[in-house]
Amino acid sequence: MDINTEKRLDEIERKLDDLHNKISNQENRTKYKPIFTVVLILSAILIFFVLINVVSFFTG
C-alpha cells in the first residue's frame, strides 16, 4: 500500500472515531435530558416560593 492511501485511511478512521464520539455524547445528553428538565422546573418553583416568602416577610 502506498503512503498516500495509508494516510487517507488513517484520516477516515480518525473521522469515524470523531463521529462515533459525537453520537455517543448526544445519546448521553438525550438520556439525561428529562432529569435536567424536572430539576429545572423544581428549582424554578422553589425560587418562586422563596421570593414570595421574602417579599411577604419584608412587607409584614
mmCIF file as Biopython writes it, N, C-alpha, C and O atoms, coordinates in Angstrom:
data_model
#
loop_
_atom_site.group_PDB
_atom_site.id
_atom_site.type_symbol
_atom_site.label_atom_id
_atom_site.label_alt_id
_atom_site.label_comp_id
_atom_site.label_asym_id
_atom_site.label_entity_id
_atom_site.label_seq_id
_atom_site.pdbx_PDB_ins_code
_atom_site.Cartn_x
_atom_site.Cartn_y
_atom_site.Cartn_z
_atom_site.occupancy
_atom_site.B_iso_or_equiv
_atom_site.auth_seq_id
_atom_site.auth_asym_id
_atom_site.pdbx_PDB_model_num
ATOM 1   N N  . MET A ? 1  ? 0.848   -1.178 0.000  1.0 0.0 1  A 1 
ATOM 2   C CA . MET A ? 1  ? 0.000   0.000  0.000  1.0 0.0 1  A 1 
ATOM 3   C C  . MET A ? 1  ? 0.890   1.236  0.000  1.0 0.0 1  A 1 
ATOM 4   O O  . MET A ? 1  ? 1.882   1.292  0.727  1.0 0.0 1  A 1 
ATOM 5   N N  . ASP A ? 2  ? 0.545   2.199  -0.793 1.0 0.0 2  A 1 
ATOM 6   C CA . ASP A ? 2  ? 1.426   3.361  -0.809 1.0 0.0 2  A 1 
ATOM 7   C C  . ASP A ? 2  ? 1.058   4.332  0.326  1.0 0.0 2  A 1 
ATOM 8   O O  . ASP A ? 2  ? 0.011   4.195  0.958  1.0 0.0 2  A 1 
ATOM 9   N N  . ILE A ? 3  ? 1.917   5.289  0.565  1.0 0.0 3  A 1 
ATOM 10  C CA . ILE A ? 3  ? 1.828   6.154  1.748  1.0 0.0 3  A 1 
ATOM 11  C C  . ILE A ? 3  ? 0.574   7.025  1.716  1.0 0.0 3  A 1 
ATOM 12  O O  . ILE A ? 3  ? -0.050  7.242  2.754  1.0 0.0 3  A 1 
ATOM 13  N N  . ASN A ? 4  ? 0.198   7.525  0.543  1.0 0.0 4  A 1 
ATOM 14  C CA . ASN A ? 4  ? -0.992  8.383  0.458  1.0 0.0 4  A 1 
ATOM 15  C C  . ASN A ? 4  ? -2.254  7.614  0.849  1.0 0.0 4  A 1 
ATOM 16  O O  . ASN A ? 4  ? -3.124  8.142  1.542  1.0 0.0 4  A 1 
ATOM 17  N N  . THR A ? 5  ? -2.341  6.365  0.397  1.0 0.0 5  A 1 
ATOM 18  C CA . THR A ? 5  ? -3.509  5.549  0.737  1.0 0.0 5  A 1 
ATOM 19  C C  . THR A ? 5  ? -3.563  5.303  2.241  1.0 0.0 5  A 1 
ATOM 20  O O  . THR A ? 5  ? -4.634  5.350  2.845  1.0 0.0 5  A 1 
ATOM 21  N N  . GLU A ? 6  ? -2.413  5.043  2.838  1.0 0.0 6  A 1 
ATOM 22  C CA . GLU A ? 6  ? -2.361  4.811  4.281  1.0 0.0 6  A 1 
ATOM 23  C C  . GLU A ? 6  ? -2.759  6.062  5.059  1.0 0.0 6  A 1 
ATOM 24  O O  . GLU A ? 6  ? -3.490  5.980  6.046  1.0 0.0 6  A 1 
ATOM 25  N N  . LYS A ? 7  ? -2.277  7.214  4.611  1.0 0.0 7  A 1 
ATOM 26  C CA . LYS A ? 7  ? -2.648  8.476  5.268  1.0 0.0 7  A 1 
ATOM 27  C C  . LYS A ? 7  ? -4.148  8.698  5.166  1.0 0.0 7  A 1 
ATOM 28  O O  . LYS A ? 7  ? -4.801  9.102  6.129  1.0 0.0 7  A 1 
ATOM 29  N N  . ARG A ? 8  ? -4.681  8.427  3.984  1.0 0.0 8  A 1 
ATOM 30  C CA . ARG A ? 8  ? -6.112  8.623  3.755  1.0 0.0 8  A 1 
ATOM 31  C C  . ARG A ? 8  ? -6.927  7.703  4.658  1.0 0.0 8  A 1 
ATOM 32  O O  . ARG A ? 8  ? -7.936  8.121  5.225  1.0 0.0 8  A 1 
ATOM 33  N N  . LEU A ? 9  ? -6.494  6.458  4.790  1.0 0.0 9  A 1 
ATOM 34  C CA . LEU A ? 9  ? -7.196  5.510  5.653  1.0 0.0 9  A 1 
ATOM 35  C C  . LEU A ? 9  ? -7.138  5.957  7.116  1.0 0.0 9  A 1 
ATOM 36  O O  . LEU A ? 9  ? -8.129  5.853  7.839  1.0 0.0 9  A 1 
ATOM 37  N N  . ASP A ? 10 ? -5.987  6.450  7.544  1.0 0.0 10 A 1 
ATOM 38  C CA . ASP A ? 10 ? -5.862  6.962  8.910  1.0 0.0 10 A 1 
ATOM 39  C C  . ASP A ? 10 ? -6.807  8.140  9.144  1.0 0.0 10 A 1 
ATOM 40  O O  . ASP A ? 10 ? -7.443  8.248  10.193 1.0 0.0 10 A 1 
ATOM 41  N N  . GLU A ? 11 ? -6.883  9.018  8.147  1.0 0.0 11 A 1 
ATOM 42  C CA . GLU A ? 11 ? -7.766  10.183 8.266  1.0 0.0 11 A 1 
ATOM 43  C C  . GLU A ? 11 ? -9.231  9.753  8.366  1.0 0.0 11 A 1 
ATOM 44  O O  . GLU A ? 11 ? -9.985  10.274 9.189  1.0 0.0 11 A 1 
ATOM 45  N N  . ILE A ? 12 ? -9.628  8.791  7.516  1.0 0.0 12 A 1 
ATOM 46  C CA . ILE A ? 12 ? -11.004 8.290  7.539  1.0 0.0 12 A 1 
ATOM 47  C C  . ILE A ? 12 ? -11.303 7.637  8.887  1.0 0.0 12 A 1 
ATOM 48  O O  . ILE A ? 12 ? -12.381 7.826  9.450  1.0 0.0 12 A 1 
ATOM 49  N N  . GLU A ? 13 ? -10.349 6.872  9.398  1.0 0.0 13 A 1 
ATOM 50  C CA . GLU A ? 13 ? -10.545 6.211  10.683 1.0 0.0 13 A 1 
ATOM 51  C C  . GLU A ? 13 ? -10.702 7.242  11.808 1.0 0.0 13 A 1 
ATOM 52  O O  . GLU A ? 13 ? -11.535 7.075  12.698 1.0 0.0 13 A 1 
ATOM 53  N N  . ARG A ? 14 ? -9.906  8.289  11.760 1.0 0.0 14 A 1 
ATOM 54  C CA . ARG A ? 14 ? -9.989  9.345  12.773 1.0 0.0 14 A 1 
ATOM 55  C C  . ARG A ? 14 ? -11.354 10.047 12.705 1.0 0.0 14 A 1 
ATOM 56  O O  . ARG A ? 14 ? -11.962 10.340 13.735 1.0 0.0 14 A 1 
ATOM 57  N N  . LYS A ? 15 ? -11.828 10.314 11.473 1.0 0.0 15 A 1 
ATOM 58  C CA . LYS A ? 15 ? -13.137 10.966 11.318 1.0 0.0 15 A 1 
ATOM 59  C C  . LYS A ? 15 ? -14.260 10.064 11.819 1.0 0.0 15 A 1 
ATOM 60  O O  . LYS A ? 15 ? -15.212 10.544 12.434 1.0 0.0 15 A 1 
ATOM 61  N N  . LEU A ? 16 ? -14.156 8.764  11.561 1.0 0.0 16 A 1 
ATOM 62  C CA . LEU A ? 16 ? -15.167 7.829  12.055 1.0 0.0 16 A 1 
ATOM 63  C C  . LEU A ? 16 ? -15.172 7.789  13.580 1.0 0.0 16 A 1 
ATOM 64  O O  . LEU A ? 16 ? -16.237 7.728  14.194 1.0 0.0 16 A 1 
ATOM 65  N N  . ASP A ? 17 ? -13.997 7.821  14.192 1.0 0.0 17 A 1 
ATOM 66  C CA . ASP A ? 17 ? -13.919 7.854  15.648 1.0 0.0 17 A 1 
ATOM 67  C C  . ASP A ? 17 ? -14.559 9.124  16.200 1.0 0.0 17 A 1 
ATOM 68  O O  . ASP A ? 17 ? -15.292 9.072  17.187 1.0 0.0 17 A 1 
ATOM 69  N N  . ASP A ? 18 ? -14.284 10.271 15.562 1.0 0.0 18 A 1 
ATOM 70  C CA . ASP A ? 18 ? -14.891 11.536 15.999 1.0 0.0 18 A 1 
ATOM 71  C C  . ASP A ? 18 ? -16.409 11.469 15.900 1.0 0.0 18 A 1 
ATOM 72  O O  . ASP A ? 18 ? -17.128 11.898 16.802 1.0 0.0 18 A 1 
ATOM 73  N N  . LEU A ? 19 ? -16.881 10.920 14.781 1.0 0.0 19 A 1 
ATOM 74  C CA . LEU A ? 19 ? -18.324 10.808 14.578 1.0 0.0 19 A 1 
ATOM 75  C C  . LEU A ? 19 ? -18.949 9.901  15.638 1.0 0.0 19 A 1 
ATOM 76  O O  . LEU A ? 19 ? -20.014 10.204 16.175 1.0 0.0 19 A 1 
ATOM 77  N N  . HIS A ? 20 ? -18.286 8.801  15.929 1.0 0.0 20 A 1 
ATOM 78  C CA . HIS A ? 20 ? -18.777 7.876  16.950 1.0 0.0 20 A 1 
ATOM 79  C C  . HIS A ? 20 ? -18.842 8.564  18.315 1.0 0.0 20 A 1 
ATOM 80  O O  . HIS A ? 20 ? -19.800 8.373  19.064 1.0 0.0 20 A 1 
ATOM 81  N N  . ASN A ? 21 ? -17.829 9.359  18.635 1.0 0.0 21 A 1 
ATOM 82  C CA . ASN A ? 21 ? -17.821 10.074 19.913 1.0 0.0 21 A 1 
ATOM 83  C C  . ASN A ? 21 ? -18.954 11.094 19.985 1.0 0.0 21 A 1 
ATOM 84  O O  . ASN A ? 21 ? -19.595 11.240 21.026 1.0 0.0 21 A 1 
ATOM 85  N N  . LYS A ? 22 ? -19.201 11.803 18.878 1.0 0.0 22 A 1 
ATOM 86  C CA . LYS A ? 22 ? -20.291 12.780 18.853 1.0 0.0 22 A 1 
ATOM 87  C C  . LYS A ? 22 ? -21.632 12.094 19.066 1.0 0.0 22 A 1 
ATOM 88  O O  . LYS A ? 22 ? -22.473 12.585 19.819 1.0 0.0 22 A 1 
ATOM 89  N N  . ILE A ? 23 ? -21.831 10.959 18.404 1.0 0.0 23 A 1 
ATOM 90  C CA . ILE A ? 23 ? -23.096 10.222 18.540 1.0 0.0 23 A 1 
ATOM 91  C C  . ILE A ? 23 ? -23.253 9.732  19.974 1.0 0.0 23 A 1 
ATOM 92  O O  . ILE A ? 23 ? -24.349 9.811  20.531 1.0 0.0 23 A 1 
ATOM 93  N N  . SER A ? 24 ? -22.196 9.234  20.575 1.0 0.0 24 A 1 
ATOM 94  C CA . SER A ? 24 ? -22.263 8.758  21.954 1.0 0.0 24 A 1 
ATOM 95  C C  . SER A ? 24 ? -22.599 9.897  22.907 1.0 0.0 24 A 1 
ATOM 96  O O  . SER A ? 24 ? -23.394 9.722  23.830 1.0 0.0 24 A 1 
ATOM 97  N N  . ASN A ? 25 ? -21.996 11.066 22.688 1.0 0.0 25 A 1 
ATOM 98  C CA . ASN A ? 25 ? -22.279 12.217 23.543 1.0 0.0 25 A 1 
ATOM 99  C C  . ASN A ? 25 ? -23.728 12.656 23.418 1.0 0.0 25 A 1 
ATOM 100 O O  . ASN A ? 25 ? -24.354 13.011 24.417 1.0 0.0 25 A 1 
ATOM 101 N N  . GLN A ? 26 ? -24.274 12.638 22.197 1.0 0.0 26 A 1 
ATOM 102 C CA . GLN A ? 26 ? -25.670 13.023 22.008 1.0 0.0 26 A 1 
ATOM 103 C C  . GLN A ? 26 ? -26.600 12.039 22.700 1.0 0.0 26 A 1 
ATOM 104 O O  . GLN A ? 26 ? -27.607 12.444 23.282 1.0 0.0 26 A 1 
ATOM 105 N N  . GLU A ? 27 ? -26.275 10.739 22.643 1.0 0.0 27 A 1 
ATOM 106 C CA . GLU A ? 27 ? -27.110 9.739  23.307 1.0 0.0 27 A 1 
ATOM 107 C C  . GLU A ? 27 ? -27.095 9.956  24.811 1.0 0.0 27 A 1 
ATOM 108 O O  . GLU A ? 27 ? -28.130 9.825  25.464 1.0 0.0 27 A 1 
ATOM 109 N N  . ASN A ? 28 ? -25.930 10.288 25.376 1.0 0.0 28 A 1 
ATOM 110 C CA . ASN A ? 28 ? -25.834 10.534 26.805 1.0 0.0 28 A 1 
ATOM 111 C C  . ASN A ? 28 ? -26.651 11.751 27.199 1.0 0.0 28 A 1 
ATOM 112 O O  . ASN A ? 28 ? -27.345 11.728 28.216 1.0 0.0 28 A 1 
ATOM 113 N N  . ARG A ? 29 ? -26.579 12.818 26.404 1.0 0.0 29 A 1 
ATOM 114 C CA . ARG A ? 29 ? -27.351 14.024 26.704 1.0 0.0 29 A 1 
ATOM 115 C C  . ARG A ? 29 ? -28.845 13.743 26.621 1.0 0.0 29 A 1 
ATOM 116 O O  . ARG A ? 29 ? -29.612 14.222 27.457 1.0 0.0 29 A 1 
ATOM 117 N N  . THR A ? 30 ? -29.266 12.972 25.623 1.0 0.0 30 A 1 
ATOM 118 C CA . THR A ? 30 ? -30.678 12.670 25.447 1.0 0.0 30 A 1 
ATOM 119 C C  . THR A ? 30 ? -31.190 11.835 26.615 1.0 0.0 30 A 1 
ATOM 120 O O  . THR A ? 30 ? -32.337 11.982 27.038 1.0 0.0 30 A 1 
ATOM 121 N N  . LYS A ? 31 ? -30.335 10.960 27.132 1.0 0.0 31 A 1 
ATOM 122 C CA . LYS A ? 31 ? -30.727 10.083 28.226 1.0 0.0 31 A 1 
ATOM 123 C C  . LYS A ? 31 ? -31.013 10.889 29.495 1.0 0.0 31 A 1 
ATOM 124 O O  . LYS A ? 31 ? -31.939 10.556 30.235 1.0 0.0 31 A 1 
ATOM 125 N N  . TYR A ? 32 ? -30.233 11.943 29.758 1.0 0.0 32 A 1 
ATOM 126 C CA . TYR A ? 32 ? -30.379 12.697 30.995 1.0 0.0 32 A 1 
ATOM 127 C C  . TYR A ? 32 ? -31.241 13.945 30.851 1.0 0.0 32 A 1 
ATOM 128 O O  . TYR A ? 32 ? -31.487 14.635 31.840 1.0 0.0 32 A 1 
ATOM 129 N N  . LYS A ? 33 ? -31.705 14.250 29.643 1.0 0.0 33 A 1 
ATOM 130 C CA . LYS A ? 33 ? -32.458 15.488 29.427 1.0 0.0 33 A 1 
ATOM 131 C C  . LYS A ? 33 ? -33.739 15.568 30.256 1.0 0.0 33 A 1 
ATOM 132 O O  . LYS A ? 33 ? -34.002 16.628 30.824 1.0 0.0 33 A 1 
ATOM 133 N N  . PRO A ? 34 ? -34.563 14.501 30.361 1.0 0.0 34 A 1 
ATOM 134 C CA . PRO A ? 34 ? -35.771 14.601 31.195 1.0 0.0 34 A 1 
ATOM 135 C C  . PRO A ? 34 ? -35.454 14.901 32.662 1.0 0.0 34 A 1 
ATOM 136 O O  . PRO A ? 34 ? -36.179 15.655 33.311 1.0 0.0 34 A 1 
ATOM 137 N N  . ILE A ? 35 ? -34.380 14.317 33.182 1.0 0.0 35 A 1 
ATOM 138 C CA . ILE A ? 35 ? -33.992 14.553 34.577 1.0 0.0 35 A 1 
ATOM 139 C C  . ILE A ? 35 ? -33.642 16.024 34.765 1.0 0.0 35 A 1 
ATOM 140 O O  . ILE A ? 35 ? -34.076 16.641 35.738 1.0 0.0 35 A 1 
ATOM 141 N N  . PHE A ? 36 ? -32.862 16.594 33.848 1.0 0.0 36 A 1 
ATOM 142 C CA . PHE A ? 36 ? -32.496 18.003 33.943 1.0 0.0 36 A 1 
ATOM 143 C C  . PHE A ? 36 ? -33.735 18.890 33.857 1.0 0.0 36 A 1 
ATOM 144 O O  . PHE A ? 36 ? -33.810 19.906 34.549 1.0 0.0 36 A 1 
ATOM 145 N N  . THR A ? 37 ? -34.700 18.528 33.027 1.0 0.0 37 A 1 
ATOM 146 C CA . THR A ? 37 ? -35.925 19.317 32.895 1.0 0.0 37 A 1 
ATOM 147 C C  . THR A ? 37 ? -36.696 19.320 34.209 1.0 0.0 37 A 1 
ATOM 148 O O  . THR A ? 37 ? -37.169 20.368 34.648 1.0 0.0 37 A 1 
ATOM 149 N N  . VAL A ? 38 ? -36.826 18.166 34.835 1.0 0.0 38 A 1 
ATOM 150 C CA . VAL A ? 38 ? -37.547 18.070 36.115 1.0 0.0 38 A 1 
ATOM 151 C C  . VAL A ? 38 ? -36.833 18.885 37.187 1.0 0.0 38 A 1 
ATOM 152 O O  . VAL A ? 38 ? -37.472 19.610 37.950 1.0 0.0 38 A 1 
ATOM 153 N N  . VAL A ? 39 ? -35.508 18.766 37.245 1.0 0.0 39 A 1 
ATOM 154 C CA . VAL A ? 39 ? -34.738 19.526 38.238 1.0 0.0 39 A 1 
ATOM 155 C C  . VAL A ? 39 ? -34.887 21.024 37.991 1.0 0.0 39 A 1 
ATOM 156 O O  . VAL A ? 39 ? -35.014 21.797 38.940 1.0 0.0 39 A 1 
ATOM 157 N N  . LEU A ? 40 ? -34.872 21.436 36.739 1.0 0.0 40 A 1 
ATOM 158 C CA . LEU A ? 40 ? -35.028 22.855 36.400 1.0 0.0 40 A 1 
ATOM 159 C C  . LEU A ? 40 ? -36.391 23.379 36.843 1.0 0.0 40 A 1 
ATOM 160 O O  . LEU A ? 40 ? -36.475 24.462 37.422 1.0 0.0 40 A 1 
ATOM 161 N N  . ILE A ? 41 ? -37.450 22.629 36.581 1.0 0.0 41 A 1 
ATOM 162 C CA . ILE A ? 41 ? -38.795 23.048 36.972 1.0 0.0 41 A 1 
ATOM 163 C C  . ILE A ? 41 ? -38.911 23.124 38.497 1.0 0.0 41 A 1 
ATOM 164 O O  . ILE A ? 41 ? -39.452 24.092 39.031 1.0 0.0 41 A 1 
ATOM 165 N N  . LEU A ? 42 ? -38.404 22.110 39.193 1.0 0.0 42 A 1 
ATOM 166 C CA . LEU A ? 42 ? -38.469 22.116 40.655 1.0 0.0 42 A 1 
ATOM 167 C C  . LEU A ? 42 ? -37.695 23.282 41.255 1.0 0.0 42 A 1 
ATOM 168 O O  . LEU A ? 42 ? -38.160 23.915 42.202 1.0 0.0 42 A 1 
ATOM 169 N N  . SER A ? 43 ? -36.529 23.564 40.712 1.0 0.0 43 A 1 
ATOM 170 C CA . SER A ? 43 ? -35.748 24.685 41.251 1.0 0.0 43 A 1 
ATOM 171 C C  . SER A ? 43 ? -36.429 26.013 40.952 1.0 0.0 43 A 1 
ATOM 172 O O  . SER A ? 43 ? -36.351 26.930 41.769 1.0 0.0 43 A 1 
ATOM 173 N N  . ALA A ? 44 ? -37.098 26.148 39.802 1.0 0.0 44 A 1 
ATOM 174 C CA . ALA A ? 44 ? -37.821 27.384 39.493 1.0 0.0 44 A 1 
ATOM 175 C C  . ALA A ? 44 ? -38.979 27.579 40.469 1.0 0.0 44 A 1 
ATOM 176 O O  . ALA A ? 44 ? -39.211 28.695 40.933 1.0 0.0 44 A 1 
ATOM 177 N N  . ILE A ? 45 ? -39.708 26.509 40.787 1.0 0.0 45 A 1 
ATOM 178 C CA . ILE A ? 45 ? -40.803 26.598 41.762 1.0 0.0 45 A 1 
ATOM 179 C C  . ILE A ? 45 ? -40.267 26.971 43.137 1.0 0.0 45 A 1 
ATOM 180 O O  . ILE A ? 45 ? -40.852 27.801 43.834 1.0 0.0 45 A 1 
ATOM 181 N N  . LEU A ? 46 ? -39.161 26.361 43.523 1.0 0.0 46 A 1 
ATOM 182 C CA . LEU A ? 46 ? -38.554 26.652 44.826 1.0 0.0 46 A 1 
ATOM 183 C C  . LEU A ? 46 ? -38.129 28.113 44.924 1.0 0.0 46 A 1 
ATOM 184 O O  . LEU A ? 46 ? -38.395 28.771 45.930 1.0 0.0 46 A 1 
ATOM 185 N N  . ILE A ? 47 ? -37.475 28.617 43.895 1.0 0.0 47 A 1 
ATOM 186 C CA . ILE A ? 47 ? -37.048 30.022 43.880 1.0 0.0 47 A 1 
ATOM 187 C C  . ILE A ? 47 ? -38.269 30.936 43.945 1.0 0.0 47 A 1 
ATOM 188 O O  . ILE A ? 47 ? -38.244 31.953 44.638 1.0 0.0 47 A 1 
ATOM 189 N N  . PHE A ? 48 ? -39.332 30.585 43.231 1.0 0.0 48 A 1 
ATOM 190 C CA . PHE A ? 48 ? -40.559 31.382 43.241 1.0 0.0 48 A 1 
ATOM 191 C C  . PHE A ? 48 ? -41.126 31.474 44.663 1.0 0.0 48 A 1 
ATOM 192 O O  . PHE A ? 48 ? -41.483 32.562 45.115 1.0 0.0 48 A 1 
ATOM 193 N N  . PHE A ? 49 ? -41.213 30.328 45.376 1.0 0.0 49 A 1 
ATOM 194 C CA . PHE A ? 49 ? -41.736 30.336 46.744 1.0 0.0 49 A 1 
ATOM 195 C C  . PHE A ? 49 ? -40.839 31.120 47.683 1.0 0.0 49 A 1 
ATOM 196 O O  . PHE A ? 49 ? -41.333 31.831 48.559 1.0 0.0 49 A 1 
ATOM 197 N N  . VAL A ? 50 ? -39.541 31.005 47.518 1.0 0.0 50 A 1 
ATOM 198 C CA . VAL A ? 50 ? -38.609 31.761 48.363 1.0 0.0 50 A 1 
ATOM 199 C C  . VAL A ? 50 ? -38.805 33.259 48.146 1.0 0.0 50 A 1 
ATOM 200 O O  . VAL A ? 50 ? -38.827 34.024 49.110 1.0 0.0 50 A 1 
ATOM 201 N N  . LEU A ? 51 ? -38.947 33.684 46.897 1.0 0.0 51 A 1 
ATOM 202 C CA . LEU A ? 51 ? -39.172 35.114 46.618 1.0 0.0 51 A 1 
ATOM 203 C C  . LEU A ? 51 ? -40.478 35.604 47.231 1.0 0.0 51 A 1 
ATOM 204 O O  . LEU A ? 51 ? -40.525 36.702 47.785 1.0 0.0 51 A 1 
ATOM 205 N N  . ILE A ? 52 ? -41.541 34.802 47.138 1.0 0.0 52 A 1 
ATOM 206 C CA . ILE A ? 52 ? -42.821 35.185 47.741 1.0 0.0 52 A 1 
ATOM 207 C C  . ILE A ? 52 ? -42.660 35.339 49.253 1.0 0.0 52 A 1 
ATOM 208 O O  . ILE A ? 52 ? -43.172 36.292 49.839 1.0 0.0 52 A 1 
ATOM 209 N N  . ASN A ? 53 ? -41.949 34.404 49.884 1.0 0.0 53 A 1 
ATOM 210 C CA . ASN A ? 53 ? -41.763 34.470 51.332 1.0 0.0 53 A 1 
ATOM 211 C C  . ASN A ? 53 ? -40.911 35.672 51.733 1.0 0.0 53 A 1 
ATOM 212 O O  . ASN A ? 53 ? -41.189 36.307 52.751 1.0 0.0 53 A 1 
ATOM 213 N N  . VAL A ? 54 ? -39.902 35.989 50.969 1.0 0.0 54 A 1 
ATOM 214 C CA . VAL A ? 54 ? -39.057 37.142 51.278 1.0 0.0 54 A 1 
ATOM 215 C C  . VAL A ? 54 ? -39.868 38.431 51.168 1.0 0.0 54 A 1 
ATOM 216 O O  . VAL A ? 54 ? -39.777 39.305 52.031 1.0 0.0 54 A 1 
ATOM 217 N N  . VAL A ? 55 ? -40.656 38.544 50.108 1.0 0.0 55 A 1 
ATOM 218 C CA . VAL A ? 55 ? -41.483 39.751 49.926 1.0 0.0 55 A 1 
ATOM 219 C C  . VAL A ? 55 ? -42.502 39.885 51.046 1.0 0.0 55 A 1 
ATOM 220 O O  . VAL A ? 55 ? -42.690 40.972 51.591 1.0 0.0 55 A 1 
ATOM 221 N N  . SER A ? 56 ? -43.166 38.775 51.393 1.0 0.0 56 A 1 
ATOM 222 C CA . SER A ? 56 ? -44.174 38.843 52.455 1.0 0.0 56 A 1 
ATOM 223 C C  . SER A ? 56 ? -43.530 39.100 53.814 1.0 0.0 56 A 1 
ATOM 224 O O  . SER A ? 56 ? -44.154 39.716 54.678 1.0 0.0 56 A 1 
ATOM 225 N N  . PHE A ? 57 ? -42.308 38.647 54.020 1.0 0.0 57 A 1 
ATOM 226 C CA . PHE A ? 57 ? -41.604 38.902 55.287 1.0 0.0 57 A 1 
ATOM 227 C C  . PHE A ? 57 ? -41.300 40.392 55.435 1.0 0.0 57 A 1 
ATOM 228 O O  . PHE A ? 57 ? -41.474 40.959 56.513 1.0 0.0 57 A 1 
ATOM 229 N N  . PHE A ? 58 ? -40.852 41.018 54.364 1.0 0.0 58 A 1 
ATOM 230 C CA . PHE A ? 58 ? -40.484 42.436 54.456 1.0 0.0 58 A 1 
ATOM 231 C C  . PHE A ? 58 ? -41.700 43.355 54.430 1.0 0.0 58 A 1 
ATOM 232 O O  . PHE A ? 58 ? -41.648 44.470 54.950 1.0 0.0 58 A 1 
ATOM 233 N N  . THR A ? 59 ? -42.793 42.895 53.827 1.0 0.0 59 A 1 
ATOM 234 C CA . THR A ? 59 ? -43.989 43.741 53.823 1.0 0.0 59 A 1 
ATOM 235 C C  . THR A ? 59 ? -44.802 43.568 55.105 1.0 0.0 59 A 1 
ATOM 236 O O  . THR A ? 59 ? -45.701 44.360 55.385 1.0 0.0 59 A 1 
ATOM 237 N N  . GLY A ? 60 ? -44.488 42.541 55.873 1.0 0.0 60 A 1 
ATOM 238 C CA . GLY A ? 60 ? -45.060 42.372 57.195 1.0 0.0 60 A 1 
ATOM 239 C C  . GLY A ? 60 ? -46.399 41.713 57.162 1.0 0.0 60 A 1 
ATOM 240 O O  . GLY A ? 60 ? -47.009 41.502 58.210 1.0 0.0 60 A 1 
#
